Amino acid sequence: MNQEQITLRSLRKDKGLSQAQAAERIGVSRQTWAAWELRTRSINLRQLEKIRHSLELDDPQILHVVEWGALTSIQSSQKT
């Protein structure tokens, strides 16, 4: 896979998971997961770590999720 094409959606699909299955693994709704894939909702650090573990991602893969701007600020994630 070309590195420019790595997205949360492609990482999920590589694992053979539906949005609902991926969302269930980390304890969010399918709608939340879909919003992350569409980049209409941000992911906080706690959620990002859950995604990393549930999809068994390595550091370069999870950095692609962060690079497209899905990650909220550290301050925002500490509030939850």
C-alpha positions as CSV (number, residue, x, y, z in Angstrom):
1,M,0.0,0.0,0.0
2,N,1.3,3.4,-0.9
3,Q,2.0,5.4,2.2
4,E,-0.1,8.4,1.0
5,Q,-3.1,6.1,0.8
6,I,-2.9,4.9,4.4
7,T,-6.0,6.1,6.3
8,L,-8.0,4.9,9.3
9,R,-10.4,3.3,6.8
10,S,-7.7,1.4,5.0
11,L,-6.1,0.2,8.2
12,R,-9.4,-1.1,9.4
13,K,-10.2,-2.8,6.1
14,D,-6.7,-4.4,6.1
15,K,-7.8,-6.1,9.4
16,G,-11.0,-7.3,7.8
17,L,-13.2,-5.4,10.1
18,S,-16.5,-3.5,9.6
19,Q,-16.9,-0.1,11.1
20,A,-19.2,-1.6,13.7
21,Q,-16.7,-4.3,14.6
22,A,-13.8,-1.8,14.9
23,A,-16.0,0.5,17.0
24,E,-17.1,-2.2,19.3
25,R,-13.5,-3.2,20.0
26,I,-12.7,0.2,21.4
27,G,-16.0,1.0,23.0
28,V,-17.4,3.7,20.7
29,S,-20.4,3.8,18.4
30,R,-20.2,2.9,14.7
31,Q,-21.3,6.5,14.0
32,T,-18.2,7.8,15.9
33,W,-15.9,5.5,14.0
34,A,-17.5,6.6,10.7
35,A,-17.0,10.2,11.7
36,W,-13.3,9.5,12.4
37,E,-12.9,7.9,8.9
38,L,-14.6,10.9,7.3
39,R,-12.4,13.2,9.4
40,T,-15.4,15.1,10.8
41,R,-14.6,14.2,14.4
42,S,-11.3,14.2,16.2
43,I,-9.7,11.3,18.0
44,N,-8.1,12.0,21.5
45,L,-5.0,10.3,22.7
46,R,-6.8,7.7,24.8
47,Q,-8.9,6.7,21.8
48,L,-5.9,6.6,19.5
49,E,-4.1,4.2,21.9
50,K,-7.2,2.0,21.9
51,I,-7.3,2.0,18.1
52,R,-3.6,1.2,18.0
53,H,-4.0,-1.8,20.3
54,S,-7.3,-3.1,18.8
55,L,-6.0,-3.0,15.2
56,E,-2.5,-4.1,16.2
57,L,-0.9,-1.1,14.5
58,D,2.8,-0.3,14.7
59,D,4.1,3.3,15.2
60,P,4.4,4.2,11.5
61,Q,0.9,3.1,10.8
62,I,-0.7,5.0,13.7
63,L,1.3,8.1,12.7
64,H,-0.7,8.2,9.5
65,V,-3.8,8.5,11.5
66,V,-2.3,11.4,13.4
67,E,-0.8,13.1,10.3
68,W,-4.2,13.6,8.7
69,G,-5.3,15.7,11.6
70,A,-7.6,13.4,13.4
71,L,-5.8,13.8,16.7
72,T,-7.1,16.5,19.1
73,S,-4.8,18.3,21.4
74,I,-3.3,16.6,24.4
75,Q,-5.2,19.1,26.6
76,S,-8.5,18.0,25.1
77,S,-7.8,14.3,25.6
78,Q,-6.9,14.8,29.3
79,K,-10.4,16.1,30.0
80,T,-12.0,12.7,29.3
